Amino acid sequence: MTIFEFNALSFDAKASLLTKYGKYLDRRSAKDGARVMIYDLFGFYVEVSYRFDKKVQFVRAVDNIQNGRDSYLESLNMIHLN
């Protein structure tokens, strides 16, 4: 599966694949109180954003987890991915 195929799926299909095959990597908090969780899935990354009230805002696949000040790489620990 590619990033484009994943992003074209319904919310329920994305959630199902992520639950079954995703590997949790890290999370970060946004200034507005939202939390973003990052997962490894099929060789790309998936972000799940939760609003301050814990409802999911979006689920999207990305190919790069280092994009300026929103980078996960400062706190990411990949030792458990062996």
Secondary structure, DSSP 4 states (H G I P E B T S, - for coil): --HHHHHHS-HHHHHHHHHHH-EEEEEEE-TTS-EEEEEEETTEEEEEEE-TTS-EEEEEEES-S--GGG-STTT---GGG-
